[in-house]
Structures are given as C-alpha cells and as structure tokens.
Amino acid sequence: MNGHTDMRNQRQPLRKNEFPINKDLITSKTGITNETINWAKQFGEYLATDDTLKKLTTSQLRKFFGQLKRIQAVGFDEKNKTDLYMLKAQLAYANGRDKKEGGINKTKICYFVETFSSAIDFIETKEHFKNFVNVVEAIVAFHKAAGGE
C-alpha cells in the first residue's frame, strides 16, 4: 500500500440516501397508499432539484420507466424474472455512465439506482410488480411537476 486511495473503489453516493424505499410500499396487498404517494412526491421532487449533485433528467427516468412498461406489456412472469433483474444491470450501467473522473456522480441517478435496485429485490408477485410500476410512475410524474427536465 502506498498510502493513496484508489477513487474507483469508493462507493457512491458519498452521502446517505435520504429516501430509502420501504419494502411495504412494494409488497402492500392494498396497492398504492397515500403513504406511498407522499414518499413518491418527496423523492420525485428531490430528484428534480440541484444541490451538491445535479438533478436527474426526465430522459434518465423515462428510459428506466419505459423498460418497466415493456415488461408490463409482455406480462410479468413470477417464475422468470430475467427482464426485471436485467433492469438492475441497466441501472448500474446508467450510474457508471454518470460518473466523472474519480468515480464521483454528476447527477442524483446514484440515489435512484440505489433505491430501485433494492426495490427490485422486493418483487415476488404480479401484485408487487404492479405496485412497483405505480411507484415509479408516480415518481416520474412528481419529478416532472417539480420542474424536472
């Protein structure tokens, strides 16, 4: 060890995700609740604002949402979740593309990736998948309403 830190091995984001997703938002048997909508509103608005990281673009969100809608159109299969798991890989790729030299993200995609990679792990049934799609749709709507570009 030469005392230098390899920035590529440091995990992003550098600060704690302020909006971790609660498993109950995905696995609720009653579908989307007011609590879910409130969480989606806060998260969507957060993603649409600049702070230490730039806001997430609508195109970044819609690319992921489009993939979800394609899975939904074909029909989510509880026994074969390959397409769903590939979304995690696509999220990781988008996060990697967003990083500047030194491994630091430019935008808040790191928070979106962290939140939804873990949410994908909660999906076990068609009802869970439907809830997940609805949560993402709500975030896209609130992000746009908050001025997301």
N, C-alpha and C positions, 0 to 999 in steps of 0.2 A: 504494500500500500504506500502510495506516495503522498498521502495527505490531501489529494484533490478529490473532489466529489464529482462523480460522473452524473451530469444532469439528466441523461437519458433514462437512468434508473429511478429517478424520483417520480413518485406517483402524482398525478393530477386528480382533482384540483388541490391547490395548496391550502385552501381553507375548507372548512366543513360545509357540506351541502346543507343548506338551510331548509330544504324541502324534501326530506326523505319520504318515500311513499309507504304508507301503512298497508300491510297485507290485506286488511279488511276492506280497503277501497276496491280491490280487485276481486276478492272472494265473497263479497256480500251476496247473500241469497235474495236480497230485496232489490238488487240492481243498484243504480246510481242514487245516492242520497244527497241531501243538502250539504252534509259534511264533505262529500266528495266534490261537489261543485265549488264550495268555498275554497277547498285546497287547490283545485284546478285553477281557480281565478287568481289566487295568490301566486302560484307557480308560474302561470302564463304571464302575469304582469311583471314578475321578477325577470323572466327570460327576455322580456321586451324592453328592459331598461339597461342603460350603460352604467357601469360602476368601474371597479378595477378590471373587469373583463367587459368586452363589447357585448351588446345584446345579440341574442340568437336571431338569425334571419328567418323570415317566413319560409323561404325556399328550403332551408335546412329542416325545419319542422315538417313541411309538406312532403318532402321526399320520404321521410320515415312514415308519415301518416298514409301516403299513397301505397306504400308496401303493405301496411296493415289492411287497407281496404281491398287490395288484391287478394290477400289471404282470405279475407271475409267473403269476397265474391266467389272464390273457388269453393269455399266451405271449410271451416276449421275442423281438423280431424284430431280428436283427442289421442288417438293411437299413433299418429305420425306428426310430430311437432317440428319436423325438419325446417320448414319455412320460417316458423316462429324463432327457432334457435339461430337461423341464419340472420335474422334481424339483429341479434346481439353482435354478430360479426360485422354487419354493416354499420352498426353504431360505433363499434371500436374503430373501424376504418375512418368514419367521419370525424371521430375525435382525433385520430392520428393526423389526418389532413389539416386539422385546425391548428396544430401546434407550430409555434415558431421555433427557430433555432434555440436550443437549450431546453426543449421539451415543455415550454410554458404555453398554455392555451391562449388564443386571441379572443375567443368568444365563450359564452356560457354553455356551449354544447357539452362541455365536460359534466355539468350538473344534469343536463337532460340525459346523457348517456348513463351516468351513474344511477339515476332514478329509474330509468326504464329498463336497463339491463337487469336490475334486481326485480322489477315488477314482472318481467317475462318469466322469471322463475316461479312466481306465484300461480301462473296459469295452468290449471289442470283440467278444466271442463269447458264446454262451449259457453256456458254462462259466464265463467271467468273471462274468457276471451272477449265476449260481448261487452262486459264491464270495462275491460282494458281499452277496447276501441273507443268506447264512450268517454273515458277519462282523457285519452289522447285528443279526441275531437274537441272536448271542452277546453283543453289547454290551447289548442290551435286557435279556437275562437277568442278566448280571453287574451291571448298574445296579440292577435290582430287588433282587437278592440283597444288594447293599451298602446297601440301605435307601432306594433311590430311591422317591420318592412320586409 
